[in-house]
Amino acid sequence: MPYPCPSENKFDQRIKAPLVIGQQFVQESGDVTVRAPAGVVMDPSTGRLEPPVTLSMVGVPQLRVLEVFPRKVINQGVVPASLSANGLVIIQLLEIPFQGVLEFPGALPGDIVQKHDVQVEGFSIAPVQLLDSGTNLLVLNLVLKAVLQMCIIVVRETVLKVNAVEVFC
């Protein structure tokens, strides 16, 4: 049977520890507009693209800015993707930017932001025709959208005072 340590071996100890201010599971989205590749046309009656156009992820999403303001966190990043038409890669690498402003009561500048479980839920491609002012002709553009989900945690380093006991009595 182990013997308890005498109480005179106890002493106050200060330790650094992260204090969780808040955490949120969030969904972010963003988009970028590019000119449709040569040979890609839109059926005006259905809005469908011919040949089919797809987006594929070519890397992991990058969170480039995680800024803390009083009660808010600014979250900005990009999703690296490639654009293909009829199975052929047309644009090898493009970045689809995303951003969000998250409410975090209690958050202050200097707090630390951690991100976890960043996942791309999917992509969307929308054809949009714009009038080219130089030629006065309709030009086909593609609005490329990415939707992500992630867990954002805001922590603050704090010092705790604990009543500790020596490891060996």
C-alpha positions as CSV (number, residue, x, y, z in Angstrom):
1,M,0.0,0.0,0.0
2,P,1.5,3.4,-1.0
3,Y,2.1,6.0,1.7
4,P,0.7,9.5,1.1
5,C,3.3,12.3,1.0
6,P,3.3,14.6,4.0
7,S,1.4,17.8,3.5
8,E,4.5,19.9,4.1
9,N,5.8,18.8,0.6
10,K,2.9,20.7,-1.1
11,F,3.7,24.1,-2.6
12,D,2.1,26.6,-4.9
13,Q,3.2,26.3,-8.5
14,R,2.5,28.5,-11.5
15,I,2.0,26.9,-14.9
16,K,1.2,28.2,-18.4
17,A,-1.9,26.7,-20.0
18,P,-4.1,27.5,-22.9
19,L,-7.5,28.9,-22.0
20,V,-10.2,28.1,-24.6
21,I,-12.1,31.3,-25.3
22,G,-14.4,29.6,-27.8
23,Q,-14.7,27.2,-30.7
24,Q,-16.9,27.0,-33.7
25,F,-17.5,24.5,-36.5
26,V,-18.0,26.8,-39.5
27,Q,-18.7,26.7,-43.2
28,E,-16.9,29.1,-45.5
29,S,-17.3,29.7,-49.2
30,G,-15.6,31.8,-51.8
31,D,-15.4,32.2,-55.5
32,V,-13.4,33.6,-58.4
33,T,-14.4,34.4,-62.0
34,V,-12.4,33.3,-64.9
35,R,-12.9,33.5,-68.7
36,A,-14.4,30.3,-70.1
37,P,-11.7,28.2,-71.9
38,A,-11.7,28.3,-75.7
39,G,-14.3,25.9,-77.2
40,V,-16.5,25.9,-74.1
41,V,-20.0,27.3,-74.9
42,M,-23.2,27.6,-72.9
43,D,-26.5,26.3,-74.1
44,P,-28.7,29.4,-73.7
45,S,-31.9,27.4,-73.1
46,T,-30.5,25.2,-70.3
47,G,-27.4,27.1,-69.1
48,R,-25.3,23.9,-69.4
49,L,-21.7,24.0,-70.5
50,E,-20.5,22.0,-73.5
51,P,-18.2,20.2,-73.2
52,P,-18.6,19.6,-69.5
53,V,-16.3,21.6,-67.2
54,T,-15.0,20.4,-63.8
55,L,-12.9,21.6,-60.9
56,S,-10.5,19.3,-59.0
57,M,-8.5,20.0,-55.8
58,V,-4.8,20.0,-56.4
59,G,-3.6,20.6,-52.8
60,V,-4.8,21.3,-49.4
61,P,-6.7,24.4,-48.5
62,Q,-4.5,27.2,-47.1
63,L,-5.6,29.5,-44.3
64,R,-3.5,32.6,-45.0
65,V,-4.9,35.1,-42.6
66,L,-6.4,34.3,-39.1
67,E,-6.7,37.8,-37.5
68,V,-8.3,38.4,-34.1
69,F,-10.2,41.6,-33.4
70,P,-12.3,42.3,-30.3
71,R,-15.0,39.7,-30.3
72,K,-14.2,38.7,-34.0
73,V,-11.9,36.4,-36.0
74,I,-11.2,37.1,-39.7
75,N,-10.5,33.9,-41.6
76,Q,-9.1,34.1,-45.1
77,G,-7.5,31.5,-47.4
78,V,-7.5,29.8,-50.7
79,V,-8.4,26.4,-52.2
80,P,-5.9,25.3,-54.9
81,A,-7.8,23.7,-57.8
82,S,-7.4,22.8,-61.5
83,L,-10.0,23.4,-64.2
84,S,-10.8,20.7,-66.8
85,A,-13.0,20.7,-69.9
86,N,-14.0,17.4,-71.4
87,G,-11.4,15.6,-69.2
88,L,-8.5,17.8,-70.3
89,V,-6.8,20.1,-67.9
90,I,-7.2,23.7,-69.1
91,I,-5.9,25.6,-66.1
92,Q,-3.4,23.6,-64.1
93,L,-3.5,25.7,-60.9
94,L,-5.8,28.4,-59.8
95,E,-6.7,29.6,-56.3
96,I,-10.2,30.0,-55.2
97,P,-10.2,32.6,-52.3
98,F,-12.6,32.3,-49.3
99,Q,-13.2,34.4,-46.3
100,G,-15.3,34.7,-43.2
101,V,-15.9,37.0,-40.2
102,L,-16.7,34.9,-37.1
103,E,-18.2,36.2,-33.9
104,F,-16.2,35.1,-30.8
105,P,-17.4,36.8,-27.6
106,G,-14.4,37.3,-25.3
107,A,-11.8,37.1,-28.1
108,L,-9.1,39.8,-28.0
109,P,-6.2,40.8,-30.2
110,G,-3.2,38.7,-29.3
111,D,-5.3,35.5,-28.8
112,I,-4.2,32.4,-30.7
113,V,-6.3,30.9,-33.4
114,Q,-6.1,27.2,-34.2
115,K,-7.8,25.5,-37.1
116,H,-8.7,21.8,-37.3
117,D,-10.4,19.5,-39.7
118,V,-10.3,21.8,-42.8
119,Q,-12.2,20.0,-45.5
120,V,-13.5,21.0,-48.9
121,E,-17.2,20.0,-49.2
122,G,-17.5,20.7,-52.9
123,F,-17.2,22.9,-55.9
124,S,-19.7,24.7,-58.1
125,I,-19.3,26.2,-61.6
126,A,-21.8,28.8,-62.9
127,P,-21.7,30.2,-66.4
128,V,-22.1,34.0,-66.7
129,Q,-22.2,36.1,-69.8
130,L,-20.8,39.6,-69.6
131,L,-20.8,42.3,-72.2
132,D,-17.3,43.1,-73.4
133,S,-17.2,46.9,-73.6
134,G,-14.4,46.9,-76.2
135,T,-16.0,44.5,-78.7
136,N,-19.7,44.9,-77.6
137,L,-20.0,41.1,-77.6
138,L,-21.1,38.7,-74.9
139,V,-18.2,36.9,-73.3
140,L,-18.7,33.6,-71.4
141,N,-17.1,33.6,-67.9
142,L,-17.2,30.9,-65.2
143,V,-17.8,31.7,-61.6
144,L,-15.9,29.0,-59.7
145,K,-17.1,28.4,-56.1
146,A,-15.6,26.3,-53.3
147,V,-17.3,25.4,-50.0
148,L,-15.3,24.4,-47.0
149,Q,-15.9,23.4,-43.4
150,M,-13.6,23.6,-40.5
151,C,-13.3,23.9,-36.7
152,I,-11.8,27.2,-35.4
153,I,-10.6,27.5,-31.8
154,V,-9.6,30.7,-30.1
155,V,-7.2,30.3,-27.1
156,R,-5.4,32.6,-24.8
157,E,-2.2,31.7,-22.9
158,T,-2.8,32.1,-19.2
159,V,-0.9,31.4,-16.0
160,L,-2.6,29.1,-13.4
161,K,-1.7,28.8,-9.8
162,V,-2.0,25.2,-8.6
163,N,-1.2,23.5,-5.3
164,A,1.4,20.9,-6.3
165,V,3.1,18.1,-4.5
166,E,6.7,17.0,-5.2
167,V,6.8,14.0,-7.5
168,F,8.9,11.9,-5.1
169,C,8.2,12.0,-1.4
